[in-house]
């Protein structure tokens, strides 16, 4: 008798917890950015991107600069996912990255940007 009431209480608790669970409001969007940079000692760059979220396209611009051994110019296309979005405004903000690399004729780059979660 006592075992049956314990099983019943655990089942009621499990159903109650499942009923109060809220689904995650965070969404995932896709991002495509074309970034062109160039310079001599000091490098500058800029480009445009598009966030696709819920079937709609939200254009944005990017810009940046670097200091160090920089000679030449390059254009890079970055494609990826933006995680933990609560809307198109979630991607706004200032981002920074550090890295090093070099190429004589050609090269590749990668970028990992994360939006802050509340």
HELIX and SHEET records of a PDB file:
HELIX    1   1 UNK A    2  UNK A   20  1                                  19    
HELIX    2   2 UNK A   88  UNK A   91  5                                   4    
SHEET    1   A 2 UNK A  27  UNK A  53  0                                        
SHEET    2   A 2 UNK A  56  UNK A  85 -1                                        
END                                                                             
